Amino acid sequence: MKNWIIHIIVITIVLMVVDGYMDSIKLSGVGAALIAGVILSVLNVIVKPLLIILTLPVTVLSLGLFLFVINAITLEITAGLMGDAFEINGFGAALLAAIIISILNLLIQTFIVKPLKKGK
């Protein structure tokens, strides 16, 4: 449970950073980013594994790069569920945001979260 809350906080921060730097993504506020983080986490647990299994041949042929497309799809689903509170202007913006979110999430997990867990 504690790891899930940390993951939601990291996703919320990353979504706010992406919202600040990309004009094609709009969040209505911190609350919307938090709700989007929860929805995105739930989708990553339920929908993302199904999409990975369904698109496994394409993912293997693209050497894993198709996973960014799957992440963009989950972002689009999140935006669709949230309505006006979270807007993405097109699939290209969702794909670019998915790449940036993946990189930022990797950096935060590697350089902040894991060292804090080891310090306990």
Backbone as a printed PyTorch tensor [residue, N CA C, xyz], in Angstrom:
tensor([[[  0.8210,  -1.1970,   0.0000],
         [  0.0000,   0.0000,   0.0000],
         [  0.8640,   1.2590,   0.0000]],

        [[  1.9370,   1.2200,   0.8020],
         [  2.8160,   2.3760,   0.8980],
         [  3.5060,   2.6490,  -0.4370]],

        [[  3.9290,   1.5820,  -1.1240],
         [  4.5750,   1.7550,  -2.4310],
         [  3.6100,   2.3310,  -3.4570]],

        [[  2.3210,   1.9340,  -3.3700],
         [  1.3330,   2.4430,  -4.3030],
         [  1.1110,   3.9350,  -4.0940]],

        [[  1.0830,   4.3740,  -2.8450],
         [  0.9040,   5.7980,  -2.5470],
         [  2.1100,   6.5990,  -3.0480]],

        [[  3.3060,   6.0560,  -2.8440],
         [  4.5150,   6.7230,  -3.3530],
         [  4.4550,   6.8240,  -4.8730]],

        [[  4.0160,   5.7470,  -5.5200],
         [  3.9060,   5.7480,  -6.9760],
         [  2.9010,   6.8080,  -7.4470]],

        [[  1.7790,   6.9440,  -6.7580],
         [  0.7760,   7.9440,  -7.1300],
         [  1.3380,   9.3570,  -6.9600]],

        [[  2.0680,   9.5850,  -5.8820],
         [  2.6690,  10.9070,  -5.6650],
         [  3.6750,  11.2260,  -6.7630]],

        [[  4.4930,  10.2380,  -7.1350],
         [  5.4850,  10.4510,  -8.2040],
         [  4.7800,  10.7420,  -9.5230]],

        [[  3.7480,   9.9700,  -9.8580],
         [  3.0050,  10.1890, -11.1000],
         [  2.3400,  11.5680, -11.0950]],

        [[  1.8050,  11.9800,  -9.9490],
         [  1.1730,  13.2960,  -9.8430],
         [  2.1800,  14.4060, -10.1170]],

        [[  3.3530,  14.2990,  -9.5160],
         [  4.4020,  15.3070,  -9.7430],
         [  4.8300,  15.3230, -11.2030]],

        [[  5.0140,  14.1450, -11.7750],
         [  5.4440,  14.0650, -13.1760],
         [  4.3790,  14.6440, -14.1020]],

        [[  3.1070,  14.3550, -13.8280],
         [  2.0310,  14.9220, -14.6550],
         [  1.9980,  16.4430, -14.5730]],

        [[  2.2420,  16.9880, -13.3760],
         [  2.2640,  18.4500, -13.2390],
         [  3.4510,  19.0520, -13.9830]],

        [[  4.5940,  18.3690, -13.9720],
         [  5.7620,  18.8550, -14.7080],
         [  5.4840,  18.8370, -16.2100]],

        [[  4.9100,  17.7310, -16.6980],
         [  4.5960,  17.6310, -18.1270],
         [  3.5570,  18.6800, -18.5150]],

        [[  2.5770,  18.9200, -17.6480],
         [  1.5710,  19.9490, -17.9020],
         [  2.2240,  21.3290, -17.9940]],

        [[  3.2190,  21.5740, -17.1790],
         [  3.8890,  22.8700, -17.1940],
         [  4.7260,  23.1130, -18.4360]],

        [[  5.2640,  22.0440, -19.0270],
         [  6.1650,  22.2160, -20.1630],
         [  5.5330,  21.9450, -21.5190]],

        [[  4.4110,  21.2530, -21.5500],
         [  3.7780,  20.9490, -22.8360],
         [  2.4620,  21.7240, -22.9430]],

        [[  2.3390,  22.5060, -24.0010],
         [  1.1180,  23.2800, -24.2110],
         [ -0.0540,  22.4020, -24.6370]],

        [[  0.2310,  21.2030, -25.1590],
         [ -0.8380,  20.3410, -25.6710],
         [ -1.4650,  19.4660, -24.5860]],

        [[ -0.9890,  19.5910, -23.3490],
         [ -1.5720,  18.8550, -22.2300],
         [ -2.0200,  19.8580, -21.1870]],

        [[ -3.2520,  19.7260, -20.7540],
         [ -3.8010,  20.6740, -19.7890],
         [ -4.4260,  19.9320, -18.6140]],

        [[ -3.9830,  20.2660, -17.4220],
         [ -4.5840,  19.7870, -16.1730],
         [ -5.2020,  20.9890, -15.4850]],

        [[ -6.3640,  20.8070, -14.8790],
         [ -7.0380,  21.9510, -14.2710],
         [ -6.4700,  22.3180, -12.9060]],

        [[ -5.6080,  21.5000, -12.3380],
         [ -5.0100,  21.8260, -11.0420],
         [ -4.3420,  20.6280, -10.4070]],

        [[ -3.9010,  20.8310,  -9.1650],
         [ -3.2020,  19.7720,  -8.4390],
         [ -4.1570,  18.6210,  -8.1280]],

        [[ -5.3920,  18.9400,  -7.7920],
         [ -6.3760,  17.9030,  -7.5240],
         [ -6.6280,  17.0280,  -8.7400]],

        [[ -6.7040,  17.6560,  -9.9010],
         [ -6.8900,  16.8990, -11.1430],
         [ -5.6790,  16.0210, -11.4210]],

        [[ -4.4820,  16.5310, -11.1260],
         [ -3.2710,  15.7250, -11.3170],
         [ -3.2620,  14.5260, -10.3780]],

        [[ -3.7270,  14.7280,  -9.1540],
         [ -3.7910,  13.6290,  -8.1910],
         [ -4.8030,  12.5730,  -8.6320]],

        [[ -5.9680,  13.0120,  -9.0720],
         [ -6.9820,  12.0720,  -9.5720],
         [ -6.4740,  11.3530, -10.8170]],

        [[ -5.8040,  12.0900, -11.7080],
         [ -5.2360,  11.4710, -12.9000],
         [ -4.1730,  10.4460, -12.5160]],

        [[ -3.3940,  10.7390, -11.4890],
         [ -2.3900,   9.7880, -11.0230],
         [ -3.0090,   8.5100, -10.5030]],

        [[ -4.1200,   8.6370,  -9.7700],
         [ -4.8210,   7.4540,  -9.2650],
         [ -5.4030,   6.6440, -10.4230]],

        [[ -6.0750,   7.3210, -11.3370],
         [ -6.6730,   6.6310, -12.4850],
         [ -5.5970,   5.9660, -13.3270]],

        [[ -4.5020,   6.6650, -13.5800],
         [ -3.4150,   6.1140, -14.3810],
         [ -2.7890,   4.9030, -13.6960]],

        [[ -2.6520,   4.9550, -12.3830],
         [ -2.1100,   3.8070, -11.6480],
         [ -3.0290,   2.5970, -11.7490]],

        [[ -4.3220,   2.8260, -11.6150],
         [ -5.2810,   1.7230, -11.7320],
         [ -5.2600,   1.1480, -13.1450]],

        [[ -5.2150,   2.0160, -14.1500],
         [ -5.1480,   1.5410, -15.5370],
         [ -3.8560,   0.7740, -15.7990]],

        [[ -2.7580,   1.2100, -15.1970],
         [ -1.4980,   0.5030, -15.3720],
         [ -1.5260,  -0.8830, -14.7500]],

        [[ -2.3510,  -1.0620, -13.7390],
         [ -2.4620,  -2.3800, -13.0990],
         [ -3.4480,  -3.2790, -13.8480]],

        [[ -4.5350,  -2.7120, -14.3680],
         [ -5.6020,  -3.5300, -14.9630],
         [ -5.5040,  -3.5980, -16.4890]],

        [[ -5.4660,  -2.4610, -17.1410],
         [ -5.5670,  -2.4150, -18.6010],
         [ -4.2240,  -2.6510, -19.2880]],

        [[ -3.1610,  -2.0720, -18.7610],
         [ -1.8610,  -2.1440, -19.4270],
         [ -1.3750,  -3.5800, -19.6380]],

        [[ -1.4800,  -4.4790, -18.6430],
         [ -1.0470,  -5.8630, -18.9180],
         [ -1.8460,  -6.5370, -20.0330]],

        [[ -3.1480,  -6.2390, -20.1180],
         [ -3.9560,  -6.8020, -21.2030],
         [ -3.5030,  -6.2770, -22.5600]],

        [[ -3.2260,  -4.9880, -22.6300],
         [ -2.7400,  -4.4080, -23.8860],
         [ -1.3770,  -4.9770, -24.2710]],

        [[ -0.5260,  -5.2070, -23.2890],
         [  0.7930,  -5.7690, -23.5770],
         [  0.6530,  -7.1780, -24.1370]],

        [[ -0.2230,  -7.9810, -23.5490],
         [ -0.4220,  -9.3460, -24.0430],
         [ -1.0070,  -9.3350, -25.4480]],

        [[ -1.9850,  -8.4620, -25.6900],
         [ -2.6150,  -8.4010, -27.0090],
         [ -1.6600,  -7.9200, -28.0990]],

        [[ -0.7160,  -7.0660, -27.7310],
         [  0.1930,  -6.4930, -28.7310],
         [  1.6070,  -7.0500, -28.6130]],

        [[  1.7490,  -8.2230, -28.0110],
         [  3.0750,  -8.7920, -27.7850],
         [  3.9010,  -8.9680, -29.0650]],

        [[  3.3260,  -9.4660, -30.1680],
         [  4.1540,  -9.5880, -31.3820],
         [  4.7000,  -8.2440, -31.8780]],

        [[  3.8570,  -7.2160, -31.8500],
         [  4.3050,  -5.8880, -32.3010],
         [  5.3710,  -5.3400, -31.3530]],

        [[  5.1870,  -5.5770, -30.0590],
         [  6.1510,  -5.1040, -29.0700],
         [  7.5030,  -5.7790, -29.2630]],

        [[  7.4860,  -7.0700, -29.5320],
         [  8.7440,  -7.7930, -29.7500],
         [  9.4100,  -7.3050, -31.0290]],

        [[  8.6400,  -7.1460, -32.0940],
         [  9.2140,  -6.6910, -33.3660],
         [  9.7710,  -5.2730, -33.2770]],

        [[  9.1760,  -4.4440, -32.4390],
         [  9.6630,  -3.0640, -32.3030],
         [ 10.7090,  -2.9360, -31.1970]],

        [[ 11.1510,  -4.0760, -30.6770],
         [ 12.1570,  -4.1090, -29.6050],
         [ 11.7020,  -3.3420, -28.3570]],

        [[ 10.4150,  -3.4060, -28.0690],
         [  9.8630,  -2.7980, -26.8690],
         [  9.4110,  -1.3590, -27.0150]],

        [[  9.6670,  -0.7480, -28.1560],
         [  9.2810,   0.6560, -28.3320],
         [  7.7690,   0.8430, -28.4060]],

        [[  7.0420,  -0.2250, -28.7240],
         [  5.5820,  -0.1240, -28.7800],
         [  4.9910,   0.0910, -27.3960]],

        [[  5.7660,  -0.1630, -26.3500],
         [  5.2880,   0.0900, -24.9870],
         [  4.9860,   1.5670, -24.7710]],

        [[  5.7000,   2.4440, -25.4700],
         [  5.3890,   3.8750, -25.3830],
         [  4.0030,   4.1640, -25.9620]],

        [[  3.6280,   3.4450, -27.0110],
         [  2.2920,   3.5990, -27.5970],
         [  1.2370,   3.1260, -26.6000]],

        [[  1.5180,   2.0240, -25.9100],
         [  0.5850,   1.5230, -24.8940],
         [  0.4530,   2.5410, -23.7640]],

        [[  1.5670,   3.1370, -23.3510],
         [  1.5020,   4.1840, -22.3160],
         [  0.6890,   5.3870, -22.7990]],

        [[  0.8400,   5.7390, -24.0710],
         [  0.0610,   6.8500, -24.6290],
         [ -1.4290,   6.5100, -24.6460]],

        [[ -1.7500,   5.2530, -24.9320],
         [ -3.1550,   4.8330, -24.9250],
         [ -3.7340,   4.9420, -23.5190]],

        [[ -2.9750,   4.5260, -22.5080],
         [ -3.4840,   4.6420, -21.1310],
         [ -3.6220,   6.1030, -20.7280]],

        [[ -2.7480,   6.9730, -21.2150],
         [ -2.8970,   8.4090, -20.9610],
         [ -4.1760,   8.9490, -21.6070]],

        [[ -4.4290,   8.5200, -22.8450],
         [ -5.6480,   8.9610, -23.5370],
         [ -6.9030,   8.4630, -22.8180]],

        [[ -6.8690,   7.2230, -22.3170],
         [ -8.0140,   6.7010, -21.5680],
         [ -8.2240,   7.5190, -20.3010]],

        [[ -7.1240,   7.8450, -19.6100],
         [ -7.2190,   8.6610, -18.3980],
         [ -7.8340,  10.0210, -18.7140]],

        [[ -7.3720,  10.6520, -19.7800],
         [ -7.9230,  11.9510, -20.1700],
         [ -9.3980,  11.8270, -20.5400]],

        [[ -9.7590,  10.7420, -21.1900],
         [-11.1570,  10.5300, -21.5510],
         [-12.0440,  10.3500, -20.3300]],

        [[-11.5450,   9.6540, -19.3190],
         [-12.3220,   9.4320, -18.0990],
         [-12.4630,  10.7130, -17.2770]],

        [[-11.4650,  11.5900, -17.3520],
         [-11.4890,  12.8040, -16.5260],
         [-12.2250,  13.9670, -17.1720]],

        [[-12.4770,  13.8860, -18.4570],
         [-13.2270,  14.9510, -19.1260],
         [-12.4160,  16.2300, -19.2560]],

        [[-13.0050,  17.3570, -18.8450],
         [-12.3690,  18.6570, -19.0170],
         [-11.2350,  18.9190, -18.0340]],

        [[-11.1160,  18.1210, -16.9970],
         [-10.0690,  18.3400, -15.9970],
         [ -8.6940,  17.9450, -16.5180]],

        [[ -8.6450,  17.0590, -17.5160],
         [ -7.3800,  16.6000, -18.0860],
         [ -7.5770,  16.4560, -19.5830]],

        [[ -6.8920,  17.3000, -20.3480],
         [ -7.0560,  17.2980, -21.8020],
         [ -5.7210,  17.0750, -22.4900]],

        [[ -5.7570,  16.2270, -23.5170],
         [ -4.5850,  15.9840, -24.3560],
         [ -5.0060,  16.2740, -25.7860]],

        [[ -4.2460,  17.1150, -26.4670],
         [ -4.5750,  17.4980, -27.8430],
         [ -3.9050,  16.5690, -28.8400]],

        [[ -4.4930,  15.4140, -29.0650],
         [ -4.0170,  14.5040, -30.0940],
         [ -3.1520,  13.3780, -29.5670]],

        [[ -3.0560,  12.3150, -30.3940],
         [ -2.2950,  11.1440, -29.9880],
         [ -0.7930,  11.4140, -30.0140]],

        [[ -0.3320,  12.2770, -30.8940],
         [  1.0900,  12.6220, -30.9340],
         [  1.5480,  13.2650, -29.6300]],

        [[  0.7170,  14.1320, -29.0910],
         [  1.0330,  14.7560, -27.8050],
         [  1.0250,  13.7230, -26.6920]],

        [[  0.0840,  12.7790, -26.7590],
         [  0.0320,  11.7160, -25.7490],
         [  1.2720,  10.8350, -25.8370]],

        [[  1.7230,  10.5560, -27.0510],
         [  2.9290,   9.7310, -27.2290],
         [  4.1660,  10.4450, -26.6960]],

        [[  4.3050,  11.7220, -27.0160],
         [  5.4360,  12.4880, -26.5010],
         [  5.3740,  12.5910, -24.9790]],

        [[  4.1870,  12.8160, -24.4440],
         [  4.0180,  12.8830, -22.9870],
         [  4.3450,  11.5410, -22.3450]],

        [[  3.9610,  10.4360, -22.9790],
         [  4.2560,   9.1080, -22.4400],
         [  5.7600,   8.8710, -22.3770]],

        [[  6.4780,   9.3200, -23.3820],
         [  7.9400,   9.1650, -23.3870],
         [  8.5560,  10.0090, -22.2700]],

        [[  8.1160,  11.2520, -22.1530],
         [  8.6520,  12.1380, -21.1160],
         [  8.3010,  11.6170, -19.7230]],

        [[  7.0660,  11.1520, -19.5400],
         [  6.6430,  10.6150, -18.2470],
         [  7.4700,   9.3870, -17.8860]],

        [[  7.7220,   8.5240, -18.8540],
         [  8.5280,   7.3270, -18.5810],
         [  9.9420,   7.6920, -18.1530]],

        [[ 10.5420,   8.6540, -18.8370],
         [ 11.9080,   9.0700, -18.4930],
         [ 11.9500,   9.7280, -17.1220]],

        [[ 11.0260,  10.6520, -16.8680],
         [ 10.9970,  11.3230, -15.5630],
         [ 10.7040,  10.3470, -14.4270]],

        [[  9.7880,   9.4040, -14.6700],
         [  9.4710,   8.4070, -13.6580],
         [ 10.6940,   7.5460, -13.3520]],

        [[ 11.4230,   7.1470, -14.3770],
         [ 12.6440,   6.3680, -14.1850],
         [ 13.6750,   7.1450, -13.3770]],

        [[ 13.8560,   8.4130, -13.7130],
         [ 14.8400,   9.2340, -12.9920],
         [ 14.4460,   9.4310, -11.5300]],

        [[ 13.1760,   9.7230, -11.2790],
         [ 12.7300,   9.9370,  -9.9000],
         [ 12.8340,   8.6470,  -9.0930]],

        [[ 12.4140,   7.5320,  -9.6790],
         [ 12.5000,   6.2560,  -8.9640],
         [ 13.9510,   5.8780,  -8.6720]],

        [[ 14.8460,   6.1030,  -9.6310],
         [ 16.2500,   5.6930,  -9.4780],
         [ 17.0100,   6.5830,  -8.5130]],

        [[ 16.8430,   7.8950,  -8.6320],
         [ 17.6910,   8.8070,  -7.8730],
         [ 17.0660,   9.3660,  -6.5970]],

        [[ 15.7570,   9.2070,  -6.4110],
         [ 15.1220,   9.7500,  -5.2030],
         [ 14.4660,   8.6540,  -4.3730]],

        [[ 13.5570,   7.8840,  -4.9790],
         [ 12.7660,   6.9230,  -4.2120],
         [ 13.6190,   5.7580,  -3.7080]],

        [[ 14.3880,   5.1370,  -4.5820],
         [ 15.2050,   3.9770,  -4.1540],
         [ 16.2520,   4.3460,  -3.1220]],

        [[ 16.9770,   5.4630,  -3.2790],
         [ 17.9230,   5.8160,  -2.2020],
         [ 17.2400,   6.1130,  -0.8610]],

        [[ 16.0290,   6.6940,  -0.8970],
         [ 15.3160,   6.9310,   0.3570],
         [ 14.8820,   5.6260,   1.0120]],

        [[ 14.5040,   4.6350,   0.2130],
         [ 14.1190,   3.3390,   0.7620],
         [ 15.3220,   2.6080,   1.3590]],

        [[ 16.4920,   2.7580,   0.7270],
         [ 17.6990,   2.1150,   1.2440],
         [ 18.1680,   2.7640,   2.5430]],

        [[ 17.8700,   4.0280,   2.7220],
         [ 18.2960,   4.7650,   3.9110],
         [ 17.5600,   4.3780,   5.1750]],

        [[ 16.4960,   3.6220,   5.0400],
         [ 15.7020,   3.2390,   6.2170],
         [ 16.4610,   2.3230,   7.1330]]])
